[in-house]
Amino acid sequence: MVMSGLLILLTAGELWAGQKKGDVPSTGFYLSIIPTAQFPFSVETTSPGLSPAETRTKWGVGIGGSLGYRYSDFRVEGEVMYGRNDVKDIRFAGGGGDLSGYYDLWGATMNLFYDIPVGFRFRPYVGAGLGVVFFEAHDITLAGFPPTTGRNKLFTYKLMAGVSCSLSDAWRLLLGYRFMGMNGPDFETGGVPLQGDPVQTHAVQAGVQFYF
């Protein structure tokens, strides 16, 4: 009976240890690298001398890198990021057509996350961030018209949600969604100023996180 009891206790201990392996560290620093697939988005502009216009983009790509610190179920991090979407077409009263050129952005945000403690291997998370980005139009051109250009420093905010999965005690895999909003950018085309409406983007992200 004693040997059977000891065997049961040892087996239970091994199972518990196996479950704990790969759990999120309770405190510590980490690095994250997160490639991003950016959904198509639109930029709407108005001008006293031109018709209101809507410029639409194609799918885009991006990447982000962050250094953060975890305390219990909360994480705070600083992130730098870059993204690019080629343009697709433009629509305005009485016209429109295919475009060449692209939008890109790069910037930095401070992010706060909460990891929901539902299990050891998988952990859902939610987060929000604030920061500044540089949003630029690179020679966006409709045949027969001058190119649209402009570089803007914009306030940005982000909302994020996803799930992380432990690969080891130090490595975790991340899969998530990101919403990002920016205040309206300014451009010009042929010397005519264009005022843009606030821009909103959506993206899916998949990356890795390393604790050290």
PLY file of the C-alpha trace (Angstrom):
ply
format ascii 1.0
element vertex 212
property float x
property float y
property float z
element edge 211
property int vertex1
property int vertex2
end_header
0.00 0.00 0.00
2.79 2.41 0.91
4.63 1.69 -2.35
1.41 2.13 -4.32
0.77 5.46 -2.60
4.29 6.68 -3.31
3.96 5.64 -6.95
0.70 7.57 -7.26
2.28 10.66 -5.68
5.34 10.47 -7.93
3.17 10.04 -11.04
0.98 12.99 -10.05
4.07 15.09 -9.39
5.50 14.27 -12.80
2.20 15.14 -14.50
2.01 18.45 -12.61
5.60 19.29 -13.52
4.87 18.46 -17.14
1.91 20.81 -17.12
3.92 23.62 -15.55
6.75 23.31 -18.08
6.36 26.06 -20.63
4.28 28.31 -18.39
4.68 32.08 -18.78
7.38 33.48 -16.46
5.79 35.48 -13.63
8.24 38.37 -14.13
11.00 39.20 -16.57
12.03 40.90 -19.76
11.16 39.67 -23.24
11.71 40.42 -26.92
9.04 40.00 -29.61
9.29 39.88 -33.40
5.91 40.00 -35.17
5.43 39.95 -38.96
2.08 41.44 -40.03
-0.40 41.01 -42.89
-2.25 44.31 -43.34
-5.78 44.38 -44.76
-6.58 46.78 -47.63
-7.68 50.19 -46.37
-8.94 53.48 -47.82
-7.73 57.07 -47.55
-10.44 59.69 -48.16
-9.38 63.23 -49.05
-11.05 66.58 -49.67
-9.79 69.83 -51.21
-11.32 73.21 -52.08
-10.21 72.80 -55.69
-10.89 69.10 -56.26
-13.69 66.58 -55.85
-13.66 64.40 -52.73
-11.70 61.25 -53.49
-11.19 57.78 -52.04
-7.88 56.01 -52.58
-7.94 52.26 -51.96
-4.97 50.02 -51.25
-4.07 46.38 -51.78
-3.04 43.92 -49.07
0.16 45.01 -47.36
2.94 43.66 -45.17
4.63 44.91 -42.04
6.83 43.94 -39.14
7.13 44.97 -35.51
9.72 44.47 -32.82
9.30 45.12 -29.11
11.14 45.03 -25.80
8.91 44.48 -22.81
8.60 43.52 -19.17
6.12 41.12 -17.65
4.76 41.38 -14.10
2.23 38.74 -13.11
-0.44 38.71 -15.86
0.40 42.19 -17.21
2.97 43.21 -19.80
4.24 46.65 -20.79
6.41 47.13 -23.87
7.86 49.60 -26.30
7.35 48.68 -29.95
8.80 49.92 -33.23
7.01 49.01 -36.45
6.97 49.39 -40.22
4.25 48.70 -42.77
3.59 49.18 -46.47
0.51 48.92 -48.71
0.65 49.44 -52.47
-2.26 51.48 -53.81
-4.96 49.95 -56.00
-7.28 52.62 -57.39
-8.99 55.96 -56.80
-12.62 57.05 -57.03
-13.95 60.58 -57.33
-16.99 62.32 -58.85
-17.00 61.69 -62.57
-13.83 59.63 -62.71
-11.23 57.35 -61.22
-8.90 54.58 -62.25
-5.93 52.42 -61.35
-3.03 53.91 -59.42
0.68 53.36 -58.96
2.67 54.13 -55.82
2.30 53.15 -52.18
1.67 54.26 -48.61
4.04 53.32 -45.83
4.29 54.04 -42.14
6.85 53.61 -39.44
6.74 54.63 -35.83
6.74 53.61 -32.17
4.12 52.91 -29.52
3.90 52.00 -25.86
1.66 48.98 -25.33
-0.04 47.46 -22.30
-1.27 43.84 -22.36
-3.23 41.58 -20.06
-2.65 37.84 -20.41
-5.79 35.98 -19.36
-4.71 33.12 -17.02
-6.83 30.28 -18.40
-4.09 27.66 -18.86
-0.40 26.96 -18.95
0.18 26.30 -22.65
-2.37 28.65 -24.25
-3.09 32.17 -22.98
-5.47 34.66 -24.63
-4.42 38.29 -24.39
-5.87 41.77 -24.92
-3.95 45.01 -25.24
-3.90 48.67 -26.19
-1.20 51.08 -27.31
-0.50 54.77 -27.94
2.25 56.39 -29.97
3.38 58.29 -33.04
3.80 57.16 -36.66
5.11 58.75 -39.83
2.61 58.09 -42.64
3.80 58.83 -46.17
2.35 58.79 -49.69
4.99 57.81 -52.26
4.23 59.15 -55.77
0.65 57.93 -55.90
-0.23 58.56 -59.53
-3.29 58.33 -61.77
-2.47 58.43 -65.48
-2.76 62.00 -66.76
-2.61 63.60 -63.30
0.30 64.84 -61.15
1.43 62.50 -58.35
0.12 62.75 -54.81
2.79 62.98 -52.13
3.05 63.89 -48.46
4.68 62.86 -45.20
2.82 63.20 -41.90
3.63 62.77 -38.23
0.43 61.39 -36.72
-0.88 60.33 -33.32
-1.88 56.66 -33.36
-3.72 54.27 -31.08
-4.00 50.48 -31.22
-6.24 47.73 -29.90
-4.99 44.15 -29.94
-6.23 40.66 -29.08
-4.95 37.16 -29.65
-3.52 34.05 -28.09
-0.01 32.90 -27.17
1.21 29.31 -27.07
4.27 28.10 -25.16
7.00 26.38 -27.19
9.38 26.11 -24.21
10.09 27.87 -20.91
11.57 30.81 -22.85
9.76 30.85 -26.20
6.12 31.57 -27.00
4.26 31.71 -30.32
1.88 34.65 -30.85
-1.18 34.86 -33.11
-3.37 37.94 -33.01
-5.37 40.79 -34.50
-4.50 44.51 -34.48
-6.70 47.55 -35.05
-4.88 50.86 -35.54
-6.29 54.36 -35.94
-4.54 57.59 -36.95
-5.65 61.20 -37.23
-6.09 62.63 -40.73
-2.99 63.02 -42.96
-2.29 65.91 -45.36
-1.06 65.50 -48.94
-0.68 67.55 -52.09
-1.13 66.87 -55.78
0.18 69.33 -58.35
0.55 71.96 -55.63
-3.07 71.56 -54.48
-3.40 70.65 -50.76
-5.46 67.61 -49.80
-6.93 67.06 -46.35
-7.33 63.42 -45.37
-9.91 61.92 -43.04
-8.73 59.80 -40.08
-7.28 56.47 -41.25
-8.11 53.08 -39.74
-6.31 49.83 -40.50
-6.74 46.16 -39.58
-4.07 43.46 -39.50
-3.38 39.87 -38.50
-0.09 39.09 -36.79
1.97 35.96 -36.12
5.31 36.05 -34.33
7.51 34.83 -31.50
8.33 36.04 -28.02
11.54 35.25 -26.12
11.89 35.65 -22.33
15.33 36.28 -20.84
0 1
1 2
2 3
3 4
4 5
5 6
6 7
7 8
8 9
9 10
10 11
11 12
12 13
13 14
14 15
15 16
16 17
17 18
18 19
19 20
20 21
21 22
22 23
23 24
24 25
25 26
26 27
27 28
28 29
29 30
30 31
31 32
32 33
33 34
34 35
35 36
36 37
37 38
38 39
39 40
40 41
41 42
42 43
43 44
44 45
45 46
46 47
47 48
48 49
49 50
50 51
51 52
52 53
53 54
54 55
55 56
56 57
57 58
58 59
59 60
60 61
61 62
62 63
63 64
64 65
65 66
66 67
67 68
68 69
69 70
70 71
71 72
72 73
73 74
74 75
75 76
76 77
77 78
78 79
79 80
80 81
81 82
82 83
83 84
84 85
85 86
86 87
87 88
88 89
89 90
90 91
91 92
92 93
93 94
94 95
95 96
96 97
97 98
98 99
99 100
100 101
101 102
102 103
103 104
104 105
105 106
106 107
107 108
108 109
109 110
110 111
111 112
112 113
113 114
114 115
115 116
116 117
117 118
118 119
119 120
120 121
121 122
122 123
123 124
124 125
125 126
126 127
127 128
128 129
129 130
130 131
131 132
132 133
133 134
134 135
135 136
136 137
137 138
138 139
139 140
140 141
141 142
142 143
143 144
144 145
145 146
146 147
147 148
148 149
149 150
150 151
151 152
152 153
153 154
154 155
155 156
156 157
157 158
158 159
159 160
160 161
161 162
162 163
163 164
164 165
165 166
166 167
167 168
168 169
169 170
170 171
171 172
172 173
173 174
174 175
175 176
176 177
177 178
178 179
179 180
180 181
181 182
182 183
183 184
184 185
185 186
186 187
187 188
188 189
189 190
190 191
191 192
192 193
193 194
194 195
195 196
196 197
197 198
198 199
199 200
200 201
201 202
202 203
203 204
204 205
205 206
206 207
207 208
208 209
209 210
210 211
